[in-house]
Amino acid sequence: MEKRSKGNAAVHCVLVGFANYDTNNKSIYEYEDIKGEPHEIKVKNINPFLVEGKDITVENRKSPICNVPEMNYGSMPIDEGNLILTDEEKEVAVKNEPQINIAIKKYTGGDEFINNKKRWCLWLHNIEPTILKNSKFILDRIEKTKKFRLSSNREATKKLAEKPMLFGEIRQPNSKYIIVPKVFS
């Protein structure tokens, strides 16, 4: 790790050397404290995960290795955020129009799951038409979703504007399920 100065800020760089041939001199540098000095560890091999070990990787697969349900993406709103609500938005909407509470469901994506955030969505699948018709809040969100979808360059997204009250892709299971975030750090 090399420390360089950039203006008033210190920049930490990690330098990794590699080649298409093998060498006997391989080292990993570890830090007890990120602000301290590294100590060198001589190793036989550095694997693709940049730790000592054999060159073993996990292969990409599309199907399970045993008798379990396949993993799928979750439902996707494709709505520019118009069908998604924060805690505050939900609270105000339900205060102004209590009858719409039945149309609001918990929304859990990867970020919400990993960071224990609360968000909500307008889940209007099979909702009673009178609830939609009598809610200015819901009608406004549906109209904004429709405009967003119609403004898309993708024909598939434009077609979704025919049913702007629904998520663009609905994959909500009717059974228990496990959430596995696509991206996390």
CNS distance restraints for C-alpha pairs under 8 A (distance, minus, plus):
assign (resid   1 and name CA) (resid  12 and name CA) 6.61 0.50 0.50
assign (resid   1 and name CA) (resid  13 and name CA) 5.43 0.50 0.50
assign (resid   1 and name CA) (resid  14 and name CA) 4.62 0.50 0.50
assign (resid   1 and name CA) (resid  15 and name CA) 6.15 0.50 0.50
assign (resid   1 and name CA) (resid  38 and name CA) 7.98 0.50 0.50
assign (resid   2 and name CA) (resid  12 and name CA) 5.92 0.50 0.50
assign (resid   2 and name CA) (resid  13 and name CA) 5.21 0.50 0.50
assign (resid   2 and name CA) (resid  14 and name CA) 6.61 0.50 0.50
assign (resid   2 and name CA) (resid  15 and name CA) 7.50 0.50 0.50
assign (resid   3 and name CA) (resid  10 and name CA) 6.63 0.50 0.50
assign (resid   3 and name CA) (resid  11 and name CA) 5.83 0.50 0.50
assign (resid   3 and name CA) (resid  12 and name CA) 4.87 0.50 0.50
assign (resid   3 and name CA) (resid  13 and name CA) 6.42 0.50 0.50
assign (resid   4 and name CA) (resid  10 and name CA) 5.89 0.50 0.50
assign (resid   4 and name CA) (resid  11 and name CA) 5.29 0.50 0.50
assign (resid   4 and name CA) (resid  12 and name CA) 6.57 0.50 0.50
assign (resid   4 and name CA) (resid  13 and name CA) 7.71 0.50 0.50
assign (resid   5 and name CA) (resid   9 and name CA) 6.15 0.50 0.50
assign (resid   5 and name CA) (resid  10 and name CA) 4.78 0.50 0.50
assign (resid   5 and name CA) (resid  11 and name CA) 6.06 0.50 0.50
assign (resid   6 and name CA) (resid  10 and name CA) 6.07 0.50 0.50
assign (resid   6 and name CA) (resid  11 and name CA) 6.60 0.50 0.50
assign (resid  24 and name CA) (resid  44 and name CA) 7.07 0.50 0.50
assign (resid  25 and name CA) (resid  42 and name CA) 7.37 0.50 0.50
assign (resid  25 and name CA) (resid  43 and name CA) 7.85 0.50 0.50
assign (resid  25 and name CA) (resid  44 and name CA) 7.97 0.50 0.50
assign (resid  26 and name CA) (resid  42 and name CA) 5.89 0.50 0.50
assign (resid  26 and name CA) (resid  43 and name CA) 5.53 0.50 0.50
assign (resid  26 and name CA) (resid  44 and name CA) 6.49 0.50 0.50
assign (resid  26 and name CA) (resid  45 and name CA) 6.79 0.50 0.50
assign (resid  26 and name CA) (resid  46 and name CA) 7.39 0.50 0.50
assign (resid  27 and name CA) (resid  40 and name CA) 6.31 0.50 0.50
assign (resid  27 and name CA) (resid  41 and name CA) 5.45 0.50 0.50
assign (resid  27 and name CA) (resid  42 and name CA) 4.53 0.50 0.50
assign (resid  27 and name CA) (resid  43 and name CA) 5.64 0.50 0.50
assign (resid  28 and name CA) (resid  40 and name CA) 5.90 0.50 0.50
assign (resid  28 and name CA) (resid  41 and name CA) 5.24 0.50 0.50
assign (resid  28 and name CA) (resid  42 and name CA) 6.60 0.50 0.50
assign (resid  28 and name CA) (resid  43 and name CA) 7.11 0.50 0.50
assign (resid  28 and name CA) (resid  46 and name CA) 7.97 0.50 0.50
assign (resid  28 and name CA) (resid  51 and name CA) 7.50 0.50 0.50
assign (resid  28 and name CA) (resid  52 and name CA) 7.88 0.50 0.50
assign (resid  29 and name CA) (resid  38 and name CA) 5.63 0.50 0.50
assign (resid  29 and name CA) (resid  39 and name CA) 5.52 0.50 0.50
assign (resid  29 and name CA) (resid  40 and name CA) 4.62 0.50 0.50
assign (resid  29 and name CA) (resid  41 and name CA) 6.14 0.50 0.50
assign (resid  30 and name CA) (resid  38 and name CA) 5.22 0.50 0.50
assign (resid  30 and name CA) (resid  39 and name CA) 5.50 0.50 0.50
assign (resid  30 and name CA) (resid  40 and name CA) 6.60 0.50 0.50
assign (resid  30 and name CA) (resid  41 and name CA) 7.55 0.50 0.50
assign (resid  31 and name CA) (resid  36 and name CA) 6.72 0.50 0.50
assign (resid  31 and name CA) (resid  37 and name CA) 6.46 0.50 0.50
assign (resid  31 and name CA) (resid  38 and name CA) 4.60 0.50 0.50
assign (resid  31 and name CA) (resid  39 and name CA) 6.48 0.50 0.50
assign (resid  32 and name CA) (resid  36 and name CA) 7.01 0.50 0.50
assign (resid  32 and name CA) (resid  37 and name CA) 7.98 0.50 0.50
assign (resid  32 and name CA) (resid  38 and name CA) 7.32 0.50 0.50
assign (resid  33 and name CA) (resid  37 and name CA) 7.59 0.50 0.50
assign (resid  43 and name CA) (resid  52 and name CA) 6.31 0.50 0.50
assign (resid  44 and name CA) (resid  52 and name CA) 7.33 0.50 0.50
assign (resid  44 and name CA) (resid  53 and name CA) 7.92 0.50 0.50
assign (resid  45 and name CA) (resid  52 and name CA) 5.63 0.50 0.50
assign (resid  45 and name CA) (resid  53 and name CA) 5.85 0.50 0.50
assign (resid  45 and name CA) (resid  54 and name CA) 6.67 0.50 0.50
assign (resid  46 and name CA) (resid  50 and name CA) 5.63 0.50 0.50
assign (resid  46 and name CA) (resid  51 and name CA) 5.34 0.50 0.50
assign (resid  46 and name CA) (resid  52 and name CA) 4.62 0.50 0.50
assign (resid  46 and name CA) (resid  53 and name CA) 5.96 0.50 0.50
assign (resid  46 and name CA) (resid  54 and name CA) 7.42 0.50 0.50
assign (resid  46 and name CA) (resid  55 and name CA) 7.66 0.50 0.50
assign (resid  47 and name CA) (resid  51 and name CA) 5.75 0.50 0.50
assign (resid  47 and name CA) (resid  52 and name CA) 6.12 0.50 0.50
assign (resid  47 and name CA) (resid  53 and name CA) 5.62 0.50 0.50
assign (resid  47 and name CA) (resid  54 and name CA) 5.90 0.50 0.50
assign (resid  47 and name CA) (resid  55 and name CA) 4.82 0.50 0.50
assign (resid  47 and name CA) (resid  56 and name CA) 7.25 0.50 0.50
assign (resid  48 and name CA) (resid  55 and name CA) 6.56 0.50 0.50
assign (resid  48 and name CA) (resid  56 and name CA) 7.90 0.50 0.50
assign (resid  48 and name CA) (resid  57 and name CA) 7.46 0.50 0.50
assign (resid  63 and name CA) (resid  70 and name CA) 6.37 0.50 0.50
assign (resid  64 and name CA) (resid  68 and name CA) 6.65 0.50 0.50
assign (resid  64 and name CA) (resid  69 and name CA) 7.53 0.50 0.50
assign (resid  64 and name CA) (resid  70 and name CA) 6.16 0.50 0.50
assign (resid  73 and name CA) (resid 171 and name CA) 7.47 0.50 0.50
assign (resid  74 and name CA) (resid 170 and name CA) 7.49 0.50 0.50
assign (resid  74 and name CA) (resid 171 and name CA) 5.62 0.50 0.50
assign (resid  74 and name CA) (resid 172 and name CA) 6.73 0.50 0.50
assign (resid  75 and name CA) (resid 167 and name CA) 7.01 0.50 0.50
assign (resid  75 and name CA) (resid 168 and name CA) 7.75 0.50 0.50
assign (resid  75 and name CA) (resid 169 and name CA) 5.27 0.50 0.50
assign (resid  75 and name CA) (resid 170 and name CA) 4.52 0.50 0.50
assign (resid  75 and name CA) (resid 171 and name CA) 4.73 0.50 0.50
assign (resid  75 and name CA) (resid 172 and name CA) 6.00 0.50 0.50
assign (resid  76 and name CA) (resid 167 and name CA) 5.97 0.50 0.50
assign (resid  76 and name CA) (resid 168 and name CA) 5.81 0.50 0.50
assign (resid  76 and name CA) (resid 169 and name CA) 4.97 0.50 0.50
assign (resid  76 and name CA) (resid 170 and name CA) 6.59 0.50 0.50
assign (resid  77 and name CA) (resid  81 and name CA) 7.74 0.50 0.50
assign (resid  77 and name CA) (resid  83 and name CA) 6.87 0.50 0.50
assign (resid  77 and name CA) (resid 166 and name CA) 7.50 0.50 0.50
assign (resid  77 and name CA) (resid 167 and name CA) 4.10 0.50 0.50
assign (resid  77 and name CA) (resid 168 and name CA) 5.04 0.50 0.50
assign (resid  77 and name CA) (resid 169 and name CA) 6.55 0.50 0.50
assign (resid  78 and name CA) (resid 149 and name CA) 7.68 0.50 0.50
assign (resid  78 and name CA) (resid 157 and name CA) 7.77 0.50 0.50
assign (resid  78 and name CA) (resid 167 and name CA) 6.59 0.50 0.50
assign (resid  78 and name CA) (resid 168 and name CA) 5.24 0.50 0.50
assign (resid  78 and name CA) (resid 169 and name CA) 7.71 0.50 0.50
assign (resid  79 and name CA) (resid  83 and name CA) 6.36 0.50 0.50
assign (resid  79 and name CA) (resid 145 and name CA) 5.00 0.50 0.50
assign (resid  79 and name CA) (resid 146 and name CA) 7.96 0.50 0.50
assign (resid  79 and name CA) (resid 148 and name CA) 6.65 0.50 0.50
assign (resid  79 and name CA) (resid 149 and name CA) 6.97 0.50 0.50
assign (resid  79 and name CA) (resid 167 and name CA) 7.54 0.50 0.50
assign (resid  79 and name CA) (resid 168 and name CA) 7.58 0.50 0.50
assign (resid  80 and name CA) (resid 145 and name CA) 6.90 0.50 0.50
assign (resid  80 and name CA) (resid 148 and name CA) 6.70 0.50 0.50
assign (resid  81 and name CA) (resid  85 and name CA) 7.86 0.50 0.50
assign (resid  82 and name CA) (resid 141 and name CA) 5.37 0.50 0.50
assign (resid  82 and name CA) (resid 142 and name CA) 7.41 0.50 0.50
assign (resid  82 and name CA) (resid 144 and name CA) 6.57 0.50 0.50
assign (resid  82 and name CA) (resid 145 and name CA) 5.85 0.50 0.50
assign (resid  83 and name CA) (resid 121 and name CA) 5.44 0.50 0.50
assign (resid  83 and name CA) (resid 122 and name CA) 5.16 0.50 0.50
assign (resid  83 and name CA) (resid 123 and name CA) 7.85 0.50 0.50
assign (resid  83 and name CA) (resid 141 and name CA) 6.44 0.50 0.50
assign (resid  83 and name CA) (resid 142 and name CA) 7.57 0.50 0.50
assign (resid  83 and name CA) (resid 145 and name CA) 7.46 0.50 0.50
assign (resid  83 and name CA) (resid 167 and name CA) 7.88 0.50 0.50
assign (resid  84 and name CA) (resid 107 and name CA) 7.63 0.50 0.50
assign (resid  84 and name CA) (resid 119 and name CA) 7.11 0.50 0.50
assign (resid  84 and name CA) (resid 120 and name CA) 5.73 0.50 0.50
assign (resid  84 and name CA) (resid 121 and name CA) 4.31 0.50 0.50
assign (resid  84 and name CA) (resid 122 and name CA) 6.45 0.50 0.50
assign (resid  85 and name CA) (resid  89 and name CA) 5.55 0.50 0.50
assign (resid  85 and name CA) (resid  90 and name CA) 5.84 0.50 0.50
assign (resid  85 and name CA) (resid 119 and name CA) 5.82 0.50 0.50
assign (resid  85 and name CA) (resid 120 and name CA) 4.85 0.50 0.50
assign (resid  85 and name CA) (resid 121 and name CA) 5.57 0.50 0.50
assign (resid  85 and name CA) (resid 122 and name CA) 7.65 0.50 0.50
assign (resid  86 and name CA) (resid  90 and name CA) 6.15 0.50 0.50
assign (resid  86 and name CA) (resid 118 and name CA) 7.15 0.50 0.50
assign (resid  86 and name CA) (resid 119 and name CA) 4.99 0.50 0.50
assign (resid  86 and name CA) (resid 120 and name CA) 6.22 0.50 0.50
assign (resid  87 and name CA) (resid  91 and name CA) 6.12 0.50 0.50
assign (resid  87 and name CA) (resid 118 and name CA) 6.62 0.50 0.50
assign (resid  87 and name CA) (resid 119 and name CA) 6.07 0.50 0.50
assign (resid  87 and name CA) (resid 120 and name CA) 7.12 0.50 0.50
assign (resid  88 and name CA) (resid  92 and name CA) 6.26 0.50 0.50
assign (resid  89 and name CA) (resid  93 and name CA) 6.04 0.50 0.50
assign (resid  90 and name CA) (resid  94 and name CA) 6.06 0.50 0.50
assign (resid  90 and name CA) (resid 104 and name CA) 7.90 0.50 0.50
assign (resid  90 and name CA) (resid 120 and name CA) 7.15 0.50 0.50
assign (resid  91 and name CA) (resid  95 and name CA) 6.05 0.50 0.50
assign (resid  92 and name CA) (resid  96 and name CA) 6.18 0.50 0.50
assign (resid  93 and name CA) (resid  97 and name CA) 5.89 0.50 0.50
assign (resid  93 and name CA) (resid  98 and name CA) 7.60 0.50 0.50
assign (resid  93 and name CA) (resid 100 and name CA) 7.88 0.50 0.50
assign (resid  93 and name CA) (resid 137 and name CA) 6.84 0.50 0.50
assign (resid  94 and name CA) (resid  98 and name CA) 4.51 0.50 0.50
assign (resid  94 and name CA) (resid  99 and name CA) 7.33 0.50 0.50
assign (resid  94 and name CA) (resid 100 and name CA) 6.34 0.50 0.50
assign (resid  94 and name CA) (resid 101 and name CA) 5.86 0.50 0.50
assign (resid  97 and name CA) (resid 101 and name CA) 7.96 0.50 0.50
assign (resid  97 and name CA) (resid 135 and name CA) 7.01 0.50 0.50
assign (resid  99 and name CA) (resid 131 and name CA) 7.02 0.50 0.50
assign (resid 100 and name CA) (resid 104 and name CA) 6.90 0.50 0.50
assign (resid 100 and name CA) (resid 131 and name CA) 6.58 0.50 0.50
assign (resid 100 and name CA) (resid 135 and name CA) 7.27 0.50 0.50
assign (resid 103 and name CA) (resid 122 and name CA) 5.69 0.50 0.50
assign (resid 103 and name CA) (resid 123 and name CA) 5.43 0.50 0.50
assign (resid 103 and name CA) (resid 124 and name CA) 5.85 0.50 0.50
assign (resid 103 and name CA) (resid 127 and name CA) 6.77 0.50 0.50
assign (resid 104 and name CA) (resid 120 and name CA) 6.44 0.50 0.50
assign (resid 104 and name CA) (resid 121 and name CA) 5.58 0.50 0.50
assign (resid 104 and name CA) (resid 122 and name CA) 4.79 0.50 0.50
assign (resid 104 and name CA) (resid 123 and name CA) 5.77 0.50 0.50
assign (resid 105 and name CA) (resid 120 and name CA) 5.59 0.50 0.50
assign (resid 105 and name CA) (resid 121 and name CA) 5.48 0.50 0.50
assign (resid 105 and name CA) (resid 122 and name CA) 6.53 0.50 0.50
assign (resid 105 and name CA) (resid 123 and name CA) 6.09 0.50 0.50
assign (resid 106 and name CA) (resid 118 and name CA) 7.59 0.50 0.50
assign (resid 106 and name CA) (resid 119 and name CA) 6.25 0.50 0.50
assign (resid 106 and name CA) (resid 120 and name CA) 4.50 0.50 0.50
assign (resid 106 and name CA) (resid 121 and name CA) 6.31 0.50 0.50
assign (resid 107 and name CA) (resid 118 and name CA) 7.51 0.50 0.50
assign (resid 107 and name CA) (resid 119 and name CA) 5.33 0.50 0.50
assign (resid 107 and name CA) (resid 120 and name CA) 4.58 0.50 0.50
assign (resid 107 and name CA) (resid 121 and name CA) 5.56 0.50 0.50
assign (resid 108 and name CA) (resid 112 and name CA) 5.40 0.50 0.50
assign (resid 108 and name CA) (resid 113 and name CA) 6.04 0.50 0.50
assign (resid 108 and name CA) (resid 118 and name CA) 7.65 0.50 0.50
assign (resid 108 and name CA) (resid 119 and name CA) 6.92 0.50 0.50
assign (resid 108 and name CA) (resid 120 and name CA) 7.89 0.50 0.50
assign (resid 109 and name CA) (resid 113 and name CA) 6.10 0.50 0.50
assign (resid 109 and name CA) (resid 181 and name CA) 7.28 0.50 0.50
assign (resid 110 and name CA) (resid 114 and name CA) 6.04 0.50 0.50
assign (resid 110 and name CA) (resid 179 and name CA) 7.81 0.50 0.50
assign (resid 110 and name CA) (resid 180 and name CA) 7.32 0.50 0.50
assign (resid 110 and name CA) (resid 181 and name CA) 4.41 0.50 0.50
assign (resid 110 and name CA) (resid 182 and name CA) 6.75 0.50 0.50
assign (resid 110 and name CA) (resid 183 and name CA) 7.13 0.50 0.50
assign (resid 110 and name CA) (resid 184 and name CA) 7.59 0.50 0.50
assign (resid 111 and name CA) (resid 115 and name CA) 5.84 0.50 0.50
assign (resid 111 and name CA) (resid 116 and name CA) 7.81 0.50 0.50
assign (resid 111 and name CA) (resid 117 and name CA) 7.32 0.50 0.50
assign (resid 111 and name CA) (resid 181 and name CA) 7.74 0.50 0.50
assign (resid 111 and name CA) (resid 184 and name CA) 7.89 0.50 0.50
assign (resid 112 and name CA) (resid 116 and name CA) 5.29 0.50 0.50
assign (resid 112 and name CA) (resid 117 and name CA) 4.38 0.50 0.50
assign (resid 112 and name CA) (resid 118 and name CA) 6.33 0.50 0.50
assign (resid 112 and name CA) (resid 119 and name CA) 7.25 0.50 0.50
assign (resid 113 and name CA) (resid 117 and name CA) 6.81 0.50 0.50
assign (resid 113 and name CA) (resid 179 and name CA) 7.81 0.50 0.50
assign (resid 113 and name CA) (resid 181 and name CA) 7.64 0.50 0.50
assign (resid 114 and name CA) (resid 181 and name CA) 7.72 0.50 0.50
assign (resid 114 and name CA) (resid 184 and name CA) 7.61 0.50 0.50
assign (resid 122 and name CA) (resid 138 and name CA) 7.81 0.50 0.50
assign (resid 123 and name CA) (resid 127 and name CA) 7.93 0.50 0.50
assign (resid 123 and name CA) (resid 166 and name CA) 7.23 0.50 0.50
assign (resid 123 and name CA) (resid 167 and name CA) 7.82 0.50 0.50
assign (resid 124 and name CA) (resid 165 and name CA) 6.15 0.50 0.50
assign (resid 124 and name CA) (resid 166 and name CA) 6.06 0.50 0.50
assign (resid 125 and name CA) (resid 165 and name CA) 7.86 0.50 0.50
assign (resid 125 and name CA) (resid 166 and name CA) 6.18 0.50 0.50
assign (resid 127 and name CA) (resid 131 and name CA) 7.31 0.50 0.50
assign (resid 127 and name CA) (resid 132 and name CA) 7.69 0.50 0.50
assign (resid 128 and name CA) (resid 132 and name CA) 7.07 0.50 0.50
assign (resid 129 and name CA) (resid 133 and name CA) 6.12 0.50 0.50
assign (resid 130 and name CA) (resid 134 and name CA) 5.94 0.50 0.50
assign (resid 131 and name CA) (resid 135 and name CA) 6.25 0.50 0.50
assign (resid 132 and name CA) (resid 138 and name CA) 6.33 0.50 0.50
assign (resid 132 and name CA) (resid 139 and name CA) 6.63 0.50 0.50
assign (resid 133 and name CA) (resid 139 and name CA) 7.20 0.50 0.50
assign (resid 135 and name CA) (resid 139 and name CA) 6.13 0.50 0.50
assign (resid 136 and name CA) (resid 140 and name CA) 5.99 0.50 0.50
assign (resid 137 and name CA) (resid 141 and name CA) 6.38 0.50 0.50
assign (resid 138 and name CA) (resid 142 and name CA) 6.10 0.50 0.50
assign (resid 139 and name CA) (resid 143 and name CA) 6.11 0.50 0.50
assign (resid 140 and name CA) (resid 144 and name CA) 6.26 0.50 0.50
assign (resid 141 and name CA) (resid 145 and name CA) 6.18 0.50 0.50
assign (resid 142 and name CA) (resid 146 and name CA) 6.17 0.50 0.50
assign (resid 142 and name CA) (resid 164 and name CA) 5.60 0.50 0.50
assign (resid 142 and name CA) (resid 165 and name CA) 5.30 0.50 0.50
assign (resid 143 and name CA) (resid 147 and name CA) 6.26 0.50 0.50
assign (resid 143 and name CA) (resid 164 and name CA) 7.33 0.50 0.50
assign (resid 144 and name CA) (resid 148 and name CA) 6.18 0.50 0.50
assign (resid 145 and name CA) (resid 149 and name CA) 6.19 0.50 0.50
assign (resid 145 and name CA) (resid 161 and name CA) 7.51 0.50 0.50
assign (resid 145 and name CA) (resid 164 and name CA) 5.76 0.50 0.50
assign (resid 145 and name CA) (resid 165 and name CA) 7.69 0.50 0.50
assign (resid 146 and name CA) (resid 150 and name CA) 6.11 0.50 0.50
assign (resid 146 and name CA) (resid 160 and name CA) 8.00 0.50 0.50
assign (resid 146 and name CA) (resid 161 and name CA) 4.82 0.50 0.50
assign (resid 146 and name CA) (resid 162 and name CA) 7.69 0.50 0.50
assign (resid 146 and name CA) (resid 163 and name CA) 7.87 0.50 0.50
assign (resid 146 and name CA) (resid 164 and name CA) 5.04 0.50 0.50
assign (resid 147 and name CA) (resid 151 and name CA) 6.16 0.50 0.50
assign (resid 147 and name CA) (resid 161 and name CA) 7.57 0.50 0.50
assign (resid 148 and name CA) (resid 152 and name CA) 6.67 0.50 0.50
assign (resid 149 and name CA) (resid 157 and name CA) 5.50 0.50 0.50
assign (resid 149 and name CA) (resid 158 and name CA) 5.08 0.50 0.50
assign (resid 149 and name CA) (resid 159 and name CA) 7.81 0.50 0.50
assign (resid 149 and name CA) (resid 160 and name CA) 6.59 0.50 0.50
assign (resid 149 and name CA) (resid 161 and name CA) 5.35 0.50 0.50
assign (resid 149 and name CA) (resid 164 and name CA) 7.95 0.50 0.50
assign (resid 150 and name CA) (resid 157 and name CA) 7.28 0.50 0.50
assign (resid 150 and name CA) (resid 158 and name CA) 4.67 0.50 0.50
assign (resid 150 and name CA) (resid 159 and name CA) 7.80 0.50 0.50
assign (resid 150 and name CA) (resid 161 and name CA) 5.97 0.50 0.50
assign (resid 151 and name CA) (resid 158 and name CA) 7.21 0.50 0.50
assign (resid 152 and name CA) (resid 157 and name CA) 6.30 0.50 0.50
assign (resid 152 and name CA) (resid 158 and name CA) 6.09 0.50 0.50
assign (resid 153 and name CA) (resid 157 and name CA) 7.84 0.50 0.50
assign (resid 153 and name CA) (resid 158 and name CA) 7.71 0.50 0.50
assign (resid 154 and name CA) (resid 158 and name CA) 6.39 0.50 0.50
assign (resid 155 and name CA) (resid 159 and name CA) 6.18 0.50 0.50
assign (resid 156 and name CA) (resid 160 and name CA) 6.60 0.50 0.50
assign (resid 157 and name CA) (resid 161 and name CA) 7.05 0.50 0.50
assign (resid 157 and name CA) (resid 168 and name CA) 7.80 0.50 0.50
assign (resid 158 and name CA) (resid 162 and name CA) 7.91 0.50 0.50
assign (resid 160 and name CA) (resid 164 and name CA) 6.46 0.50 0.50
assign (resid 160 and name CA) (resid 168 and name CA) 6.14 0.50 0.50
assign (resid 164 and name CA) (resid 168 and name CA) 7.99 0.50 0.50
assign (resid 173 and name CA) (resid 177 and name CA) 7.32 0.50 0.50
